[in-house]
Amino acid sequence: ANATIRCGVTVGAWAMVGAGSVVTQDVPDYGLVWGNPARLRGFVCPCGEGLEISPIHEENLADPKAWVRAVCPKCQRSINISALDWKKIYDPHR
């Protein structure tokens, strides 16, 4: 889709890159990125639907090994997303 991915950048499993995007940083598994430069905007299920993330307690986000449970509203698949990746887009204090 005419996206440009810089050499050495990793696009994670089931990640989605928007058309015409310029990807300059690694994209996490299930990540949704677009823009120039592409930024993490959300997370997607392998079926293509956007994931809804369950509420999480703020203290859990500080743990680098923590995971957030996300659920697909279409197929009901449950997926674990790294809390650090989740915080990149959903943190109100960033």
Secondary structure as UniProt FT lines:
FT   STRAND          4..5
FT   TURN            7..8
FT   TURN            13..14
FT   STRAND          16..17
FT   TURN            19..20
FT   STRAND          22..23
FT   TURN            29..30
FT   STRAND          31..35
FT   TURN            36..37
FT   STRAND          38..44
FT   TURN            46..47
FT   STRAND          52..53
FT   HELIX           58..62
FT   TURN            64..65
FT   STRAND          67..71
FT   TURN            73..75
FT   STRAND          78..82
FT   HELIX           83..90
FT   TURN            92..93
//
